[in-house]
Amino acid sequence: MKPNHLQQCELCGRAGVETTLHHLTPKELGGTFLPTANLCIPCHKQIHHLYTNKQLVEQQLNTIEALQHDPAISSFIKWIRKQPAGTIPRSRKSRNVRAKGR
């Protein structure tokens, strides 16, 4: 998750943000050579705080469009779009993700 230069987030559309490379299909589940997306740090963190890698595949959240239409992620996108480019909000893993880590 190495940061890139300032770019536009492919998920929320904010410009001038530091982005990281997100594997749309997790590498551990066969996505090493599959499509990726440049996401701002808050969007990338939010995806992984809401869903495990297995859930991302099971729920077919492996495209930008699918992520944008997911109710939990779309409400975050609506909020983050109003925030300045440098904003990196504090976030917690959802109960769902914390429970899977046990």
Contacts in CASP RR format, 6 or more apart in sequence:
PFRMAT RR
TARGET T0000
AUTHOR 0000-0000-0000
METHOD contacts of the structure
MODEL  1
MKPNHLQQCELCGRAGVETTLHHLTPKELGGTFLPTANLCIPCHKQIHHL
YTNKQLVEQQLNTIEALQHDPAISSFIKWIRKQPAGTIPRSRKSRNVRAK
GR
1 20 0 8 1.000
1 21 0 8 1.000
1 44 0 8 1.000
2 20 0 8 1.000
2 21 0 8 1.000
3 18 0 8 1.000
3 19 0 8 1.000
3 20 0 8 1.000
3 41 0 8 1.000
4 18 0 8 1.000
4 19 0 8 1.000
4 20 0 8 1.000
4 21 0 8 1.000
4 38 0 8 1.000
5 18 0 8 1.000
6 16 0 8 1.000
6 17 0 8 1.000
6 18 0 8 1.000
6 19 0 8 1.000
6 85 0 8 1.000
7 15 0 8 1.000
7 16 0 8 1.000
7 17 0 8 1.000
7 18 0 8 1.000
7 19 0 8 1.000
7 38 0 8 1.000
8 14 0 8 1.000
8 15 0 8 1.000
8 16 0 8 1.000
8 17 0 8 1.000
8 19 0 8 1.000
8 38 0 8 1.000
9 17 0 8 1.000
9 19 0 8 1.000
9 38 0 8 1.000
9 39 0 8 1.000
9 40 0 8 1.000
9 43 0 8 1.000
10 37 0 8 1.000
10 38 0 8 1.000
10 39 0 8 1.000
10 64 0 8 1.000
11 37 0 8 1.000
11 39 0 8 1.000
11 40 0 8 1.000
11 43 0 8 1.000
11 64 0 8 1.000
11 67 0 8 1.000
11 68 0 8 1.000
11 73 0 8 1.000
11 77 0 8 1.000
12 40 0 8 1.000
12 42 0 8 1.000
12 43 0 8 1.000
12 77 0 8 1.000
12 80 0 8 1.000
12 81 0 8 1.000
13 81 0 8 1.000
14 40 0 8 1.000
14 80 0 8 1.000
14 81 0 8 1.000
14 83 0 8 1.000
14 85 0 8 1.000
15 85 0 8 1.000
16 85 0 8 1.000
17 40 0 8 1.000
17 41 0 8 1.000
17 85 0 8 1.000
17 86 0 8 1.000
18 40 0 8 1.000
18 41 0 8 1.000
18 86 0 8 1.000
19 38 0 8 1.000
19 39 0 8 1.000
19 40 0 8 1.000
19 41 0 8 1.000
20 38 0 8 1.000
20 39 0 8 1.000
20 40 0 8 1.000
20 41 0 8 1.000
20 44 0 8 1.000
21 36 0 8 1.000
21 37 0 8 1.000
21 38 0 8 1.000
22 36 0 8 1.000
22 37 0 8 1.000
22 38 0 8 1.000
22 39 0 8 1.000
22 44 0 8 1.000
22 47 0 8 1.000
23 31 0 8 1.000
23 32 0 8 1.000
23 34 0 8 1.000
23 36 0 8 1.000
24 31 0 8 1.000
24 34 0 8 1.000
24 35 0 8 1.000
24 36 0 8 1.000
24 37 0 8 1.000
24 62 0 8 1.000
24 63 0 8 1.000
24 64 0 8 1.000
25 31 0 8 1.000
25 34 0 8 1.000
25 35 0 8 1.000
25 56 0 8 1.000
25 57 0 8 1.000
25 62 0 8 1.000
26 53 0 8 1.000
26 56 0 8 1.000
26 57 0 8 1.000
28 53 0 8 1.000
29 53 0 8 1.000
29 54 0 8 1.000
29 57 0 8 1.000
34 62 0 8 1.000
35 63 0 8 1.000
37 64 0 8 1.000
39 47 0 8 1.000
40 80 0 8 1.000
41 88 0 8 1.000
42 80 0 8 1.000
42 83 0 8 1.000
42 87 0 8 1.000
42 88 0 8 1.000
42 89 0 8 1.000
42 91 0 8 1.000
43 76 0 8 1.000
43 77 0 8 1.000
43 80 0 8 1.000
45 91 0 8 1.000
46 73 0 8 1.000
46 76 0 8 1.000
46 80 0 8 1.000
46 91 0 8 1.000
47 56 0 8 1.000
47 61 0 8 1.000
47 67 0 8 1.000
47 73 0 8 1.000
48 93 0 8 1.000
48 97 0 8 1.000
49 91 0 8 1.000
49 92 0 8 1.000
49 93 0 8 1.000
49 94 0 8 1.000
49 97 0 8 1.000
50 72 0 8 1.000
50 73 0 8 1.000
50 94 0 8 1.000
50 96 0 8 1.000
50 97 0 8 1.000
51 59 0 8 1.000
51 61 0 8 1.000
51 96 0 8 1.000
51 97 0 8 1.000
52 96 0 8 1.000
52 97 0 8 1.000
52 100 0 8 1.000
52 101 0 8 1.000
54 100 0 8 1.000
55 61 0 8 1.000
55 96 0 8 1.000
55 100 0 8 1.000
56 62 0 8 1.000
59 70 0 8 1.000
60 66 0 8 1.000
61 67 0 8 1.000
61 70 0 8 1.000
61 73 0 8 1.000
67 73 0 8 1.000
68 74 0 8 1.000
68 77 0 8 1.000
80 87 0 8 1.000
80 89 0 8 1.000
83 89 0 8 1.000
END
